Amino acid sequence: MTASTTCKDSVELLLEYLDGELTDELRAKLEAHLGGCSPCEDFLKGYKATPGLCRKALAREIPKEVAVKLTDFLRSEMAKVTK
Ligand SMILES: [Zn+2]
């Protein structure tokens, strides 16, 4: 990863962050980026605004295969925003 975190990097980090799998160092990077990037901030807000069931499911209560598909979906949505 380069010194400055790009939006694309941030999506990767964000997904790990939401899974609670981010190191303190990477979380700091992510938060620094989110603080100065409104598309990413909006993405996170939108994500947090999704129904609790969905978030819970994304976190751990759906089959791995579905989680992967959902992750791909989020990534592709994010790619549209950051283009
Ligand atoms: Zn961004």
PDB file of the backbone (N, CA, C, O) and the ligand in Angstrom, with CONECT records:
HET     ZN  A 101       1
ATOM      1  N   MET A   1       0.841  -1.209   0.000  1.00  0.00           N
ATOM      2  CA  MET A   1       0.000   0.000   0.000  1.00  0.00           C
ATOM      3  C   MET A   1       0.875   1.258   0.000  1.00  0.00           C
ATOM      4  O   MET A   1       1.907   1.303   0.669  1.00  0.00           O
ATOM      5  N   THR A   2       0.467   2.244  -0.732  1.00  0.00           N
ATOM      6  CA  THR A   2       1.235   3.480  -0.790  1.00  0.00           C
ATOM      7  C   THR A   2       0.979   4.334   0.446  1.00  0.00           C
ATOM      8  O   THR A   2       0.087   4.045   1.244  1.00  0.00           O
ATOM      9  N   ALA A   3       1.765   5.379   0.589  1.00  0.00           N
ATOM     10  CA  ALA A   3       1.672   6.230   1.784  1.00  0.00           C
ATOM     11  C   ALA A   3       0.292   6.869   1.900  1.00  0.00           C
ATOM     12  O   ALA A   3      -0.303   6.894   2.977  1.00  0.00           O
ATOM     13  N   SER A   4      -0.207   7.382   0.786  1.00  0.00           N
ATOM     14  CA  SER A   4      -1.530   7.990   0.854  1.00  0.00           C
ATOM     15  C   SER A   4      -2.589   6.960   0.477  1.00  0.00           C
ATOM     16  O   SER A   4      -2.503   6.313  -0.567  1.00  0.00           O
ATOM     17  N   THR A   5      -3.556   6.824   1.317  1.00  0.00           N
ATOM     18  CA  THR A   5      -4.590   5.819   1.108  1.00  0.00           C
ATOM     19  C   THR A   5      -5.576   6.308   0.059  1.00  0.00           C
ATOM     20  O   THR A   5      -6.147   7.392   0.181  1.00  0.00           O
ATOM     21  N   THR A   6      -5.765   5.496  -0.971  1.00  0.00           N
ATOM     22  CA  THR A   6      -6.730   5.856  -2.008  1.00  0.00           C
ATOM     23  C   THR A   6      -8.117   5.344  -1.624  1.00  0.00           C
ATOM     24  O   THR A   6      -8.274   4.583  -0.670  1.00  0.00           O
ATOM     25  N   CYS A   7      -9.103   5.773  -2.378  1.00  0.00           N
ATOM     26  CA  CYS A   7     -10.465   5.319  -2.120  1.00  0.00           C
ATOM     27  C   CYS A   7     -10.562   3.806  -2.270  1.00  0.00           C
ATOM     28  O   CYS A   7     -11.236   3.131  -1.491  1.00  0.00           O
ATOM     29  N   LYS A   8      -9.883   3.292  -3.274  1.00  0.00           N
ATOM     30  CA  LYS A   8      -9.941   1.854  -3.519  1.00  0.00           C
ATOM     31  C   LYS A   8      -9.341   1.107  -2.328  1.00  0.00           C
ATOM     32  O   LYS A   8      -9.912   0.128  -1.847  1.00  0.00           O
ATOM     33  N   ASP A   9      -8.203   1.573  -1.865  1.00  0.00           N
ATOM     34  CA  ASP A   9      -7.599   0.971  -0.677  1.00  0.00           C
ATOM     35  C   ASP A   9      -8.551   1.036   0.499  1.00  0.00           C
ATOM     36  O   ASP A   9      -8.676   0.100   1.289  1.00  0.00           O
ATOM     37  N   SER A  10      -9.219   2.177   0.587  1.00  0.00           N
ATOM     38  CA  SER A  10     -10.087   2.394   1.729  1.00  0.00           C
ATOM     39  C   SER A  10     -11.244   1.413   1.768  1.00  0.00           C
ATOM     40  O   SER A  10     -11.666   0.983   2.841  1.00  0.00           O
ATOM     41  N   VAL A  11     -11.753   1.060   0.599  1.00  0.00           N
ATOM     42  CA  VAL A  11     -12.847   0.093   0.565  1.00  0.00           C
ATOM     43  C   VAL A  11     -12.363  -1.228   1.135  1.00  0.00           C
ATOM     44  O   VAL A  11     -13.051  -1.871   1.927  1.00  0.00           O
ATOM     45  N   GLU A  12     -11.171  -1.618   0.722  1.00  0.00           N
ATOM     46  CA  GLU A  12     -10.602  -2.860   1.248  1.00  0.00           C
ATOM     47  C   GLU A  12     -10.486  -2.769   2.767  1.00  0.00           C
ATOM     48  O   GLU A  12     -10.879  -3.679   3.497  1.00  0.00           O
ATOM     49  N   LEU A  13      -9.942  -1.660   3.212  1.00  0.00           N
ATOM     50  CA  LEU A  13      -9.757  -1.464   4.649  1.00  0.00           C
ATOM     51  C   LEU A  13     -11.092  -1.397   5.370  1.00  0.00           C
ATOM     52  O   LEU A  13     -11.268  -1.942   6.460  1.00  0.00           O
ATOM     53  N   LEU A  14     -12.022  -0.715   4.728  1.00  0.00           N
ATOM     54  CA  LEU A  14     -13.335  -0.527   5.334  1.00  0.00           C
ATOM     55  C   LEU A  14     -14.022  -1.868   5.585  1.00  0.00           C
ATOM     56  O   LEU A  14     -14.625  -2.087   6.635  1.00  0.00           O
ATOM     57  N   LEU A  15     -13.920  -2.747   4.613  1.00  0.00           N
ATOM     58  CA  LEU A  15     -14.564  -4.050   4.747  1.00  0.00           C
ATOM     59  C   LEU A  15     -13.925  -4.852   5.875  1.00  0.00           C
ATOM     60  O   LEU A  15     -14.608  -5.564   6.612  1.00  0.00           O
ATOM     61  N   GLU A  16     -12.611  -4.727   5.997  1.00  0.00           N
ATOM     62  CA  GLU A  16     -11.925  -5.401   7.105  1.00  0.00           C
ATOM     63  C   GLU A  16     -12.264  -4.729   8.426  1.00  0.00           C
ATOM     64  O   GLU A  16     -12.440  -5.380   9.456  1.00  0.00           O
ATOM     65  N   TYR A  17     -12.349  -3.404   8.363  1.00  0.00           N
ATOM     66  CA  TYR A  17     -12.701  -2.619   9.543  1.00  0.00           C
ATOM     67  C   TYR A  17     -14.065  -3.050  10.076  1.00  0.00           C
ATOM     68  O   TYR A  17     -14.243  -3.232  11.281  1.00  0.00           O
ATOM     69  N   LEU A  18     -15.020  -3.209   9.171  1.00  0.00           N
ATOM     70  CA  LEU A  18     -16.370  -3.602   9.558  1.00  0.00           C
ATOM     71  C   LEU A  18     -16.395  -5.022  10.101  1.00  0.00           C
ATOM     72  O   LEU A  18     -17.264  -5.387  10.893  1.00  0.00           O
ATOM     73  N   ASP A  19     -15.434  -5.808   9.665  1.00  0.00           N
ATOM     74  CA  ASP A  19     -15.302  -7.171  10.187  1.00  0.00           C
ATOM     75  C   ASP A  19     -14.543  -7.194  11.504  1.00  0.00           C
ATOM     76  O   ASP A  19     -14.447  -8.227  12.167  1.00  0.00           O
ATOM     77  N   GLY A  20     -14.005  -6.036  11.870  1.00  0.00           N
ATOM     78  CA  GLY A  20     -13.222  -5.948  13.100  1.00  0.00           C
ATOM     79  C   GLY A  20     -11.866  -6.616  12.982  1.00  0.00           C
ATOM     80  O   GLY A  20     -11.300  -7.090  13.967  1.00  0.00           O
ATOM     81  N   GLU A  21     -11.354  -6.646  11.761  1.00  0.00           N
ATOM     82  CA  GLU A  21     -10.089  -7.357  11.538  1.00  0.00           C
ATOM     83  C   GLU A  21      -8.935  -6.426  11.191  1.00  0.00           C
ATOM     84  O   GLU A  21      -7.903  -6.856  10.676  1.00  0.00           O
ATOM     85  N   LEU A  22      -9.127  -5.161  11.479  1.00  0.00           N
ATOM     86  CA  LEU A  22      -8.119  -4.185  11.091  1.00  0.00           C
ATOM     87  C   LEU A  22      -7.148  -3.930  12.248  1.00  0.00           C
ATOM     88  O   LEU A  22      -7.552  -3.860  13.409  1.00  0.00           O
ATOM     89  N   THR A  23      -5.882  -3.795  11.916  1.00  0.00           N
ATOM     90  CA  THR A  23      -4.913  -3.420  12.938  1.00  0.00           C
ATOM     91  C   THR A  23      -5.100  -1.938  13.263  1.00  0.00           C
ATOM     92  O   THR A  23      -5.697  -1.195  12.484  1.00  0.00           O
ATOM     93  N   ASP A  24      -4.592  -1.523  14.400  1.00  0.00           N
ATOM     94  CA  ASP A  24      -4.715  -0.122  14.809  1.00  0.00           C
ATOM     95  C   ASP A  24      -4.109   0.806  13.759  1.00  0.00           C
ATOM     96  O   ASP A  24      -4.648   1.873  13.466  1.00  0.00           O
ATOM     97  N   GLU A  25      -3.008   0.388  13.214  1.00  0.00           N
ATOM     98  CA  GLU A  25      -2.303   1.215  12.229  1.00  0.00           C
ATOM     99  C   GLU A  25      -3.156   1.437  10.982  1.00  0.00           C
ATOM    100  O   GLU A  25      -3.293   2.556  10.486  1.00  0.00           O
ATOM    101  N   LEU A  26      -3.726   0.332  10.491  1.00  0.00           N
ATOM    102  CA  LEU A  26      -4.546   0.433   9.288  1.00  0.00           C
ATOM    103  C   LEU A  26      -5.847   1.175   9.558  1.00  0.00           C
ATOM    104  O   LEU A  26      -6.352   1.902   8.702  1.00  0.00           O
ATOM    105  N   ARG A  27      -6.382   0.983  10.758  1.00  0.00           N
ATOM    106  CA  ARG A  27      -7.617   1.678  11.099  1.00  0.00           C
ATOM    107  C   ARG A  27      -7.381   3.187  11.137  1.00  0.00           C
ATOM    108  O   ARG A  27      -8.224   3.973  10.704  1.00  0.00           O
ATOM    109  N   ALA A  28      -6.235   3.569  11.656  1.00  0.00           N
ATOM    110  CA  ALA A  28      -5.886   4.986  11.693  1.00  0.00           C
ATOM    111  C   ALA A  28      -5.797   5.549  10.277  1.00  0.00           C
ATOM    112  O   ALA A  28      -6.263   6.656  10.009  1.00  0.00           O
ATOM    113  N   LYS A  29      -5.199   4.781   9.381  1.00  0.00           N
ATOM    114  CA  LYS A  29      -5.102   5.192   7.973  1.00  0.00           C
ATOM    115  C   LYS A  29      -6.485   5.368   7.368  1.00  0.00           C
ATOM    116  O   LYS A  29      -6.772   6.356   6.692  1.00  0.00           O
ATOM    117  N   LEU A  30      -7.324   4.391   7.627  1.00  0.00           N
ATOM    118  CA  LEU A  30      -8.686   4.420   7.091  1.00  0.00           C
ATOM    119  C   LEU A  30      -9.433   5.634   7.621  1.00  0.00           C
ATOM    120  O   LEU A  30     -10.080   6.360   6.866  1.00  0.00           O
ATOM    121  N   GLU A  31      -9.336   5.841   8.915  1.00  0.00           N
ATOM    122  CA  GLU A  31     -10.068   6.950   9.518  1.00  0.00           C
ATOM    123  C   GLU A  31      -9.552   8.292   9.005  1.00  0.00           C
ATOM    124  O   GLU A  31     -10.317   9.238   8.820  1.00  0.00           O
ATOM    125  N   ALA A  32      -8.246   8.355   8.781  1.00  0.00           N
ATOM    126  CA  ALA A  32      -7.669   9.576   8.229  1.00  0.00           C
ATOM    127  C   ALA A  32      -8.229   9.847   6.836  1.00  0.00           C
ATOM    128  O   ALA A  32      -8.539  10.986   6.489  1.00  0.00           O
ATOM    129  N   HIS A  33      -8.354   8.787   6.048  1.00  0.00           N
ATOM    130  CA  HIS A  33      -8.888   8.945   4.700  1.00  0.00           C
ATOM    131  C   HIS A  33     -10.369   9.327   4.746  1.00  0.00           C
ATOM    132  O   HIS A  33     -10.809  10.230   4.034  1.00  0.00           O
ATOM    133  N   LEU A  34     -11.124   8.637   5.582  1.00  0.00           N
ATOM    134  CA  LEU A  34     -12.557   8.910   5.672  1.00  0.00           C
ATOM    135  C   LEU A  34     -12.817  10.344   6.086  1.00  0.00           C
ATOM    136  O   LEU A  34     -13.787  10.962   5.649  1.00  0.00           O
ATOM    137  N   GLY A  35     -11.942  10.867   6.932  1.00  0.00           N
ATOM    138  CA  GLY A  35     -12.103  12.236   7.409  1.00  0.00           C
ATOM    139  C   GLY A  35     -12.013  13.269   6.300  1.00  0.00           C
ATOM    140  O   GLY A  35     -12.582  14.355   6.409  1.00  0.00           O
ATOM    141  N   GLY A  36     -11.291  12.929   5.219  1.00  0.00           N
ATOM    142  CA  GLY A  36     -11.095  13.913   4.169  1.00  0.00           C
ATOM    143  C   GLY A  36     -11.695  13.522   2.836  1.00  0.00           C
ATOM    144  O   GLY A  36     -11.411  14.148   1.815  1.00  0.00           O
ATOM    145  N   CYS A  37     -12.524  12.486   2.838  1.00  0.00           N
ATOM    146  CA  CYS A  37     -13.057  11.993   1.571  1.00  0.00           C
ATOM    147  C   CYS A  37     -14.553  11.770   1.703  1.00  0.00           C
ATOM    148  O   CYS A  37     -14.988  10.794   2.315  1.00  0.00           O
ATOM    149  N   SER A  38     -15.335  12.665   1.136  1.00  0.00           N
ATOM    150  CA  SER A  38     -16.785  12.544   1.327  1.00  0.00           C
ATOM    151  C   SER A  38     -17.417  11.320   0.667  1.00  0.00           C
ATOM    152  O   SER A  38     -18.338  10.745   1.246  1.00  0.00           O
ATOM    153  N   PRO A  39     -16.965  10.889  -0.524  1.00  0.00           N
ATOM    154  CA  PRO A  39     -17.573   9.659  -1.078  1.00  0.00           C
ATOM    155  C   PRO A  39     -17.429   8.475  -0.136  1.00  0.00           C
ATOM    156  O   PRO A  39     -18.365   7.697   0.045  1.00  0.00           O
ATOM    157  N   CYS A  40     -16.257   8.343   0.459  1.00  0.00           N
ATOM    158  CA  CYS A  40     -16.026   7.215   1.367  1.00  0.00           C
ATOM    159  C   CYS A  40     -16.825   7.396   2.653  1.00  0.00           C
ATOM    160  O   CYS A  40     -17.353   6.435   3.213  1.00  0.00           O
ATOM    161  N   GLU A  41     -16.904   8.627   3.105  1.00  0.00           N
ATOM    162  CA  GLU A  41     -17.673   8.910   4.308  1.00  0.00           C
ATOM    163  C   GLU A  41     -19.145   8.560   4.070  1.00  0.00           C
ATOM    164  O   GLU A  41     -19.795   7.941   4.912  1.00  0.00           O
ATOM    165  N   ASP A  42     -19.650   8.968   2.915  1.00  0.00           N
ATOM    166  CA  ASP A  42     -21.043   8.680   2.578  1.00  0.00           C
ATOM    167  C   ASP A  42     -21.290   7.182   2.485  1.00  0.00           C
ATOM    168  O   ASP A  42     -22.327   6.669   2.905  1.00  0.00           O
ATOM    169  N   PHE A  43     -20.304   6.504   1.922  1.00  0.00           N
ATOM    170  CA  PHE A  43     -20.417   5.055   1.792  1.00  0.00           C
ATOM    171  C   PHE A  43     -20.555   4.420   3.169  1.00  0.00           C
ATOM    172  O   PHE A  43     -21.405   3.557   3.388  1.00  0.00           O
ATOM    173  N   LEU A  44     -19.717   4.854   4.078  1.00  0.00           N
ATOM    174  CA  LEU A  44     -19.747   4.300   5.430  1.00  0.00           C
ATOM    175  C   LEU A  44     -21.054   4.644   6.124  1.00  0.00           C
ATOM    176  O   LEU A  44     -21.647   3.804   6.800  1.00  0.00           O
ATOM    177  N   LYS A  45     -21.500   5.882   5.957  1.00  0.00           N
ATOM    178  CA  LYS A  45     -22.775   6.303   6.547  1.00  0.00           C
ATOM    179  C   LYS A  45     -23.914   5.471   5.985  1.00  0.00           C
ATOM    180  O   LYS A  45     -24.792   5.017   6.718  1.00  0.00           O
ATOM    181  N   GLY A  46     -23.887   5.278   4.676  1.00  0.00           N
ATOM    182  CA  GLY A  46     -24.925   4.478   4.034  1.00  0.00           C
ATOM    183  C   GLY A  46     -24.893   3.054   4.542  1.00  0.00           C
ATOM    184  O   GLY A  46     -25.927   2.425   4.769  1.00  0.00           O
ATOM    185  N   TYR A  47     -23.690   2.567   4.713  1.00  0.00           N
ATOM    186  CA  TYR A  47     -23.542   1.212   5.226  1.00  0.00           C
ATOM    187  C   TYR A  47     -24.102   1.109   6.634  1.00  0.00           C
ATOM    188  O   TYR A  47     -24.833   0.173   6.961  1.00  0.00           O
ATOM    189  N   LYS A  48     -23.752   2.075   7.455  1.00  0.00           N
ATOM    190  CA  LYS A  48     -24.210   2.056   8.845  1.00  0.00           C
ATOM    191  C   LYS A  48     -25.718   2.248   8.948  1.00  0.00           C
ATOM    192  O   LYS A  48     -26.341   1.862   9.937  1.00  0.00           O
ATOM    193  N   ALA A  49     -26.298   2.855   7.900  1.00  0.00           N
ATOM    194  CA  ALA A  49     -27.738   3.102   7.901  1.00  0.00           C
ATOM    195  C   ALA A  49     -28.537   1.890   7.437  1.00  0.00           C
ATOM    196  O   ALA A  49     -29.764   1.873   7.525  1.00  0.00           O
ATOM    197  N   THR A  50     -27.830   0.878   6.942  1.00  0.00           N
ATOM    198  CA  THR A  50     -28.542  -0.320   6.486  1.00  0.00           C
ATOM    199  C   THR A  50     -29.134  -1.038   7.694  1.00  0.00           C
ATOM    200  O   THR A  50     -28.614  -0.935   8.805  1.00  0.00           O
ATOM    201  N   PRO A  51     -30.211  -1.758   7.470  1.00  0.00           N
ATOM    202  CA  PRO A  51     -30.866  -2.443   8.588  1.00  0.00           C
ATOM    203  C   PRO A  51     -29.903  -3.308   9.378  1.00  0.00           C
ATOM    204  O   PRO A  51     -28.987  -3.919   8.827  1.00  0.00           O
ATOM    205  N   GLY A  52     -30.133  -3.344  10.678  1.00  0.00           N
ATOM    206  CA  GLY A  52     -29.231  -4.090  11.554  1.00  0.00           C
ATOM    207  C   GLY A  52     -29.056  -5.539  11.142  1.00  0.00           C
ATOM    208  O   GLY A  52     -27.964  -6.099  11.239  1.00  0.00           O
ATOM    209  N   LEU A  53     -30.119  -6.126  10.691  1.00  0.00           N
ATOM    210  CA  LEU A  53     -30.058  -7.529  10.290  1.00  0.00           C
ATOM    211  C   LEU A  53     -29.021  -7.728   9.192  1.00  0.00           C
ATOM    212  O   LEU A  53     -28.244  -8.682   9.207  1.00  0.00           O
ATOM    213  N   CYS A  54     -29.033  -6.799   8.242  1.00  0.00           N
ATOM    214  CA  CYS A  54     -28.110  -6.872   7.121  1.00  0.00           C
ATOM    215  C   CYS A  54     -26.667  -6.745   7.596  1.00  0.00           C
ATOM    216  O   CYS A  54     -25.787  -7.489   7.163  1.00  0.00           O
ATOM    217  N   ARG A  55     -26.444  -5.797   8.486  1.00  0.00           N
ATOM    218  CA  ARG A  55     -25.100  -5.592   9.011  1.00  0.00           C
ATOM    219  C   ARG A  55     -24.617  -6.812   9.774  1.00  0.00           C
ATOM    220  O   ARG A  55     -23.482  -7.262   9.622  1.00  0.00           O
ATOM    221  N   LYS A  56     -25.507  -7.329  10.593  1.00  0.00           N
ATOM    222  CA  LYS A  56     -25.179  -8.506  11.377  1.00  0.00           C
ATOM    223  C   LYS A  56     -24.830  -9.664  10.457  1.00  0.00           C
ATOM    224  O   LYS A  56     -23.869 -10.403  10.671  1.00  0.00           O
ATOM    225  N   ALA A  57     -25.644  -9.787   9.436  1.00  0.00           N
ATOM    226  CA  ALA A  57     -25.422 -10.862   8.479  1.00  0.00           C
ATOM    227  C   ALA A  57     -24.070 -10.707   7.809  1.00  0.00           C
ATOM    228  O   ALA A  57     -23.321 -11.670   7.647  1.00  0.00           O
ATOM    229  N   LEU A  58     -23.778  -9.482   7.428  1.00  0.00           N
ATOM    230  CA  LEU A  58     -22.510  -9.225   6.755  1.00  0.00           C
ATOM    231  C   LEU A  58     -21.351  -9.540   7.688  1.00  0.00           C
ATOM    232  O   LEU A  58     -20.303 -10.026   7.262  1.00  0.00           O
ATOM    233  N   ALA A  59     -21.556  -9.257   8.958  1.00  0.00           N
ATOM    234  CA  ALA A  59     -20.490  -9.476   9.912  1.00  0.00           C
ATOM    235  C   ALA A  59     -20.171 -10.953  10.071  1.00  0.00           C
ATOM    236  O   ALA A  59     -19.002 -11.336  10.031  1.00  0.00           O
ATOM    237  N   ARG A  60     -21.194 -11.797  10.251  1.00  0.00           N
ATOM    238  CA  ARG A  60     -20.831 -13.192  10.522  1.00  0.00           C
ATOM    239  C   ARG A  60     -21.944 -14.226  10.378  1.00  0.00           C
ATOM    240  O   ARG A  60     -21.691 -15.419  10.542  1.00  0.00           O
ATOM    241  N   GLU A  61     -23.152 -13.804  10.078  1.00  0.00           N
ATOM    242  CA  GLU A  61     -24.223 -14.793  10.158  1.00  0.00           C
ATOM    243  C   GLU A  61     -24.722 -15.313   8.815  1.00  0.00           C
ATOM    244  O   GLU A  61     -25.795 -15.912   8.740  1.00  0.00           O
ATOM    245  N   ILE A  62     -23.967 -15.092   7.779  1.00  0.00           N
ATOM    246  CA  ILE A  62     -24.359 -15.657   6.496  1.00  0.00           C
ATOM    247  C   ILE A  62     -23.241 -16.552   5.983  1.00  0.00           C
ATOM    248  O   ILE A  62     -22.081 -16.407   6.370  1.00  0.00           O
ATOM    249  N   PRO A  63     -23.604 -17.469   5.116  1.00  0.00           N
ATOM    250  CA  PRO A  63     -22.576 -18.372   4.581  1.00  0.00           C
ATOM    251  C   PRO A  63     -21.468 -17.590   3.891  1.00  0.00           C
ATOM    252  O   PRO A  63     -21.701 -16.531   3.308  1.00  0.00           O
ATOM    253  N   LYS A  64     -20.287 -18.123   3.967  1.00  0.00           N
ATOM    254  CA  LYS A  64     -19.109 -17.494   3.379  1.00  0.00           C
ATOM    255  C   LYS A  64     -19.356 -17.098   1.925  1.00  0.00           C
ATOM    256  O   LYS A  64     -18.986 -16.001   1.505  1.00  0.00           O
ATOM    257  N   GLU A  65     -19.966 -17.970   1.178  1.00  0.00           N
ATOM    258  CA  GLU A  65     -20.211 -17.725  -0.237  1.00  0.00           C
ATOM    259  C   GLU A  65     -21.043 -16.467  -0.443  1.00  0.00           C
ATOM    260  O   GLU A  65     -20.761 -15.655  -1.325  1.00  0.00           O
ATOM    261  N   VAL A  66     -22.072 -16.320   0.384  1.00  0.00           N
ATOM    262  CA  VAL A  66     -22.935 -15.145   0.280  1.00  0.00           C
ATOM    263  C   VAL A  66     -22.178 -13.894   0.713  1.00  0.00           C
ATOM    264  O   VAL A  66     -22.304 -12.831   0.103  1.00  0.00           O
ATOM    265  N   ALA A  67     -21.406 -14.037   1.751  1.00  0.00           N
ATOM    266  CA  ALA A  67     -20.616 -12.909   2.242  1.00  0.00           C
ATOM    267  C   ALA A  67     -19.664 -12.412   1.158  1.00  0.00           C
ATOM    268  O   ALA A  67     -19.483 -11.208   0.979  1.00  0.00           O
ATOM    269  N   VAL A  68     -19.069 -13.342   0.448  1.00  0.00           N
ATOM    270  CA  VAL A  68     -18.144 -12.976  -0.627  1.00  0.00           C
ATOM    271  C   VAL A  68     -18.886 -12.216  -1.721  1.00  0.00           C
ATOM    272  O   VAL A  68     -18.385 -11.218  -2.237  1.00  0.00           O
ATOM    273  N   LYS A  69     -20.067 -12.684  -2.070  1.00  0.00           N
ATOM    274  CA  LYS A  69     -20.858 -12.009  -3.098  1.00  0.00           C
ATOM    275  C   LYS A  69     -21.231 -10.599  -2.657  1.00  0.00           C
ATOM    276  O   LYS A  69     -21.173  -9.648  -3.436  1.00  0.00           O
ATOM    277  N   LEU A  70     -21.612 -10.491  -1.401  1.00  0.00           N
ATOM    278  CA  LEU A  70     -22.000  -9.198  -0.857  1.00  0.00           C
ATOM    279  C   LEU A  70     -20.810  -8.249  -0.851  1.00  0.00           C
ATOM    280  O   LEU A  70     -20.939  -7.063  -1.155  1.00  0.00           O
ATOM    281  N   THR A  71     -19.674  -8.783  -0.506  1.00  0.00           N
ATOM    282  CA  THR A  71     -18.455  -7.984  -0.505  1.00  0.00           C
ATOM    283  C   THR A  71     -18.141  -7.494  -1.913  1.00  0.00           C
ATOM    284  O   THR A  71     -17.784  -6.333  -2.114  1.00  0.00           O
ATOM    285  N   ASP A  72     -18.278  -8.386  -2.877  1.00  0.00           N
ATOM    286  CA  ASP A  72     -18.055  -8.007  -4.273  1.00  0.00           C
ATOM    287  C   ASP A  72     -19.009  -6.899  -4.690  1.00  0.00           C
ATOM    288  O   ASP A  72     -18.632  -5.959  -5.390  1.00  0.00           O
ATOM    289  N   PHE A  73     -20.257  -7.032  -4.243  1.00  0.00           N
ATOM    290  CA  PHE A  73     -21.255  -6.030  -4.564  1.00  0.00           C
ATOM    291  C   PHE A  73     -20.858  -4.670  -3.988  1.00  0.00           C
ATOM    292  O   PHE A  73     -20.911  -3.655  -4.681  1.00  0.00           O
ATOM    293  N   LEU A  74     -20.467  -4.661  -2.739  1.00  0.00           N
ATOM    294  CA  LEU A  74     -20.057  -3.418  -2.090  1.00  0.00           C
ATOM    295  C   LEU A  74     -18.860  -2.805  -2.803  1.00  0.00           C
ATOM    296  O   LEU A  74     -18.782  -1.590  -2.983  1.00  0.00           O
ATOM    297  N   ARG A  75     -17.940  -3.655  -3.201  1.00  0.00           N
ATOM    298  CA  ARG A  75     -16.753  -3.164  -3.902  1.00  0.00           C
ATOM    299  C   ARG A  75     -17.136  -2.538  -5.239  1.00  0.00           C
ATOM    300  O   ARG A  75     -16.617  -1.484  -5.608  1.00  0.00           O
ATOM    301  N   SER A  76     -18.037  -3.185  -5.959  1.00  0.00           N
ATOM    302  CA  SER A  76     -18.411  -2.665  -7.265  1.00  0.00           C
ATOM    303  C   SER A  76     -19.199  -1.355  -7.109  1.00  0.00           C
ATOM    304  O   SER A  76     -19.053  -0.438  -7.916  1.00  0.00           O
ATOM    305  N   GLU A  77     -20.025  -1.279  -6.075  1.00  0.00           N
ATOM    306  CA  GLU A  77     -20.745  -0.032  -5.803  1.00  0.00           C
ATOM    307  C   GLU A  77     -19.763   1.080  -5.517  1.00  0.00           C
ATOM    308  O   GLU A  77     -19.897   2.202  -6.007  1.00  0.00           O
ATOM    309  N   MET A  78     -18.776   0.746  -4.715  1.00  0.00           N
ATOM    310  CA  MET A  78     -17.772   1.725  -4.326  1.00  0.00           C
ATOM    311  C   MET A  78     -16.948   2.161  -5.536  1.00  0.00           C
ATOM    312  O   MET A  78     -16.572   3.328  -5.653  1.00  0.00           O
ATOM    313  N   ALA A  79     -16.676   1.228  -6.422  1.00  0.00           N
ATOM    314  CA  ALA A  79     -15.890   1.543  -7.616  1.00  0.00           C
ATOM    315  C   ALA A  79     -16.617   2.572  -8.471  1.00  0.00           C
ATOM    316  O   ALA A  79     -15.983   3.434  -9.080  1.00  0.00           O
ATOM    317  N   LYS A  80     -17.948   2.485  -8.520  1.00  0.00           N
ATOM    318  CA  LYS A  80     -18.729   3.452  -9.292  1.00  0.00           C
ATOM    319  C   LYS A  80     -18.558   4.848  -8.706  1.00  0.00           C
ATOM    320  O   LYS A  80     -18.434   5.834  -9.432  1.00  0.00           O
ATOM    321  N   VAL A  81     -18.553   4.907  -7.390  1.00  0.00           N
ATOM    322  CA  VAL A  81     -18.447   6.193  -6.704  1.00  0.00           C
ATOM    323  C   VAL A  81     -17.072   6.821  -6.907  1.00  0.00           C
ATOM    324  O   VAL A  81     -16.947   8.036  -7.059  1.00  0.00           O
ATOM    325  N   THR A  82     -16.053   5.984  -6.906  1.00  0.00           N
ATOM    326  CA  THR A  82     -14.693   6.506  -6.895  1.00  0.00           C
ATOM    327  C   THR A  82     -14.092   6.685  -8.280  1.00  0.00           C
ATOM    328  O   THR A  82     -12.968   7.172  -8.392  1.00  0.00           O
ATOM    329  N   LYS A  83     -14.782   6.318  -9.313  1.00  0.00           N
ATOM    330  CA  LYS A  83     -14.278   6.461 -10.671  1.00  0.00           C
ATOM    331  C   LYS A  83     -14.063   7.919 -11.050  1.00  0.00           C
ATOM    332  O   LYS A  83     -13.639   8.210 -12.169  1.00  0.00           O
TER     333      LYS A  83
HETATM  334 ZN    ZN A 101     -12.178   7.980  -0.478  1.00  0.00          ZN2+
END
